[in-house]
């Protein structure tokens, strides 16, 4: 099925921040599978963990325990910051679906609030939260009611949360919406509004989490504690995995009210534990914060005189270059110049490089972008 617009190249292998196509051409990968390969491609720790686990136990029915899952869940709760419980799945959209069900289960309410330009997934529940009408309209009616509010507008949010609101879903940094960070005032207001009105605050950290912004959860930058957080993408370092982490008081699923055949499988959990261990051992959160500042500074210096350039924004290694013109042609030109990047709206070049990328490669990326933006 023709689900994604094709980029015109076939990839054969990857190592570190690089990938090679079937013709042998080398690229710096600033897509990382939309933020998946956060340790780069073929990272030794992830490979070793998968190889080791594949020889021991590849699948485990949920009623049985296994060490890798228990270890991962304990780590995620510790990183979450308060006592909680974890539901493991296979993707970001599944993590959001679990959060939707949990919010209704806990609050006994039906409604949700999400932000304009938000993206939360394409399955039926998560799609209802997603902003773009072209994604939703072929499949409506979806679950509801859904109130859509202006991002970074506390008054808009305050007017939408009522006695039937089960939860407010927010991305601390909007990803598909153009790499737009929330303000601290906005997220603090969201926390207060939800607390006052009995709704849950749910942070979708599928793209911004796992260290992408320089802290493990992006919400840590803002001093706000959500009731539920959703993770996926980079958590498995290339293996499919999702996680829904909820405060103890909110984690009220009963037996068989939710589940997943493959969620929390030993291979994915082993990979995720390797990712978390490497982030800690190699101090990658500090590297992401430092490299993010370096990349943004270099981009601003290289592009400030370009007539097509509007601004650079983002957090950590989650960076947007917004243009005054469509980004489609510059993105295609970057491919020819050996750099793979992503769109995020009509006029944005999105960079999601791996955490292990070198400064030399970042310099090459900046030079390539400066060469295609007029």
Secondary structure, DSSP 8 states (H G I E B T S, - for coil): ---S---S--EEEEEBTEEEETT--EEEESSHHHHT-TT-BT-HHHHHHHHHHHTT-S---TTS--HHHHHHHHHHHHHHSSSEEEEEESSHHHHHHHHHHHHHHHH---EEEEETT----SSHHHHHH---HHHHGGG-S-S--EEEE-TT-HHHHHHH--TTEEEEEE-SEETTTTSEE--HHHHHHHHHHHHHHT-EEEEE-TTTTTTTTSSSSGGGGGT---SEEEE-GGGGTTS--EEEEEETTT----TTSS--SSTT-HHHHHHHHHHHHHHHHTTHHHHHHHHHHHHHHHHHHHHTT-TTEEEEEEETTEEEEEESS-SHHHHHHHHHTTEE-EESSTTEEEE---TT--HHHHHHHHHHHHHH--
